[in-house]
């Protein structure tokens, strides 16, 4: 066989190393204020594992190693701002409190600087697995950040949460968790690296 055209320019696929389940120290890459598909106020929180985590820079490495033309950032949490009664969502309060406790001297800046003040701050995250139905009708598993905690809590040790099983026709993106996270499976995400 002759060497195919462009052979040297093509990157080979790397070996996939899964993120370990349980607690991780995370760095906030970006926070965006947006709306859910049902027009509810929501935050998109883009995360990576921190340099001090046991798997540092995990999502940046996965993104850099992804050779697909439509590659996606692997850790985005969708956090609802209000609960069904119109009050502050418990998950939002937990996120803000966890960030403040994880960054001594930091206090959230409400208003125009809200999203900017969160960039590059650290927070703890607890990761588990969730089943979802892919486009081929197969049940697959995806690793997701289920909840936020302070780094102190993560360092003290947290167990991986019980796997969220697929329960029929309701897509995971439509099933908010107990903290108001919108758990959107990887095959539904359609964005490239959303930040610098």
N, C-alpha and C positions, 0 to 999 in steps of 0.2 A: 504494500500500500504506500502510496505517495503521501507525504505530509499534507493534510488538508489546509486549505486557504484559511488564514487567520487563526491557526491553531495556537500560536504563542500568545495571542491577545486574549484568549478565552480563559476565564478563571474556573478552576475546578471547584466543585462543591466541597465544603468542609464537613468535618464530623460534627454532628449535633450533640451538644451537651445540655441536658435539661437543667432548668433552674431547680435547685433543691426546694422542697416544700417546707413550710414553716416560716419563721421570722427572718427578715432581712433588713439591713440598714439601707435606706434609699436616699437618693438625691432628687429633688424636684427640678426637672429640666425646663418645664414651662407649665403655666396654668392659663386656661382660656375660659372666659365667660361665654356661654352659648345657650342654646335651647335644645331640649330633647325633641324627638319626633312628634311628641304630643304637645309641644310648645311650652314645656315647663322649664323654668330656670335651672341651669345645670353648669357644672364646672367640668372641663376636660383637663385632667391632671396627668401630665406626661412624666414618667419616672424612669430612673435607671438605678442599678445597685451602686452604692457609694464606694469610694476607694477603700474604705475601712470594712466593707462587707466581705464575707467569706467567698463570694463570687463577684469581685469588683468589676464594674463596667460591663455587666452581662449583656444588657440590651443594646448598648452601643456596639459591642463585638458582634452580636447576632445581626444587627443592621448592616455593619460593614462587610460581614461575610455573606450576606444574602445576595445572590447573583441574579435573582429574578428582576425583570425590568420594572415591575410594580411592587417593589419591596415596601414593607410597612414597619412602623415603629411597634415594638412588641409589648410595651407596658403603658397603657393608657387607662386611667380609671375615670369613669363617668359618675360624678357625684351630684345628686339632686340637691337643690338649695332648700326647698320647702317640702314638708311632709303633706299627706293628703288633707290635713286640716288647715293648711296654710301657715303653719308654724315652722320655725327653723328646723331643718332635718337633723336628726341626731347624728347622722353620719358626717354632715358638714361640721358640726360642733366638735365631733371626735377628731376629724382631720385637723382643724385649726388648733385645737388644744394639743394634739400630738406634735404638731410642728413647733408650737411655742415651747413645749416642754423639752423638745429635742435640740433646741438652739438657744442656749442660755443668753438672756438679755434681749431676745427677740420678742416683739409684740406685733401682732397683725396690724397692718395699716388699711383701714377701711377706706373706700372711695376710689379715686383714680389710681392710686398706687397699689391697690389690692393684689392684682396678679403679679406685678413686677416685684413686690416685696417678698414673694414666695420663691422666686427663681433662685436656684442653687442652695436652698435650705434643705436640711436633712430631716428625715422622718422614718419611723419604723413601719414596716408593712408585713402582714401575715398572708402568706401565699398558700393556696390550695388548688385542687383540681375541680373542674366543672365539665360535665358532659354536654355535648351539643350535637344536633343533627346537621351533618354537612350537606352540601348540594347534591351529593350522590345518594342521599338517604341513609348514610352510615352514621352510627353514633361514635363520636370521637371525644377525646379529652383535651382540655386546654388548661394551662396553668394561669391563674389569675390572682391579683391582689384582692383578697376578700375584705380586709379591714386595716385601718391605720392604728398604730400604737406609738408610744414614745420609744425612743431608742433605748432608754433604760429598761423598759419592759422587754424589748427584743433581746437585749443582752442578758437578761435574767433567764431567758429561755421560754419559748412558746411552742406548743405543739401545732402541727399542721391541722387545719380544720377538716372535718369530715367532707368527703367528696360530695358535691352537689350533683345529684343524678338527674338525667334528662327525664322529664315526666310528661311526655306526650307532645301535643301540638303547640304549646306556648314556647316561643323562641326565648333563649336566655336573655336576649337584649330587652325583652318585654317583662322580665321578672326581676324587679329591683330586689336586692338583698335586704337584710334587716337594717343595714345602715344607709339604704338609699342608693347603693352603687348600682349602676346600670351595667351588668356584666355582658359585654358584647364579645362574641366569639371572634377569633382571628380571621375566619373566612368572611366576615361581614365588614371588617375594617377596610377602608379604601383610601387611606392617606399615606403620604410619604413622610419622611422626617419633618415634623412640624416646627422645628426650632433650630437655632444655631448652637 
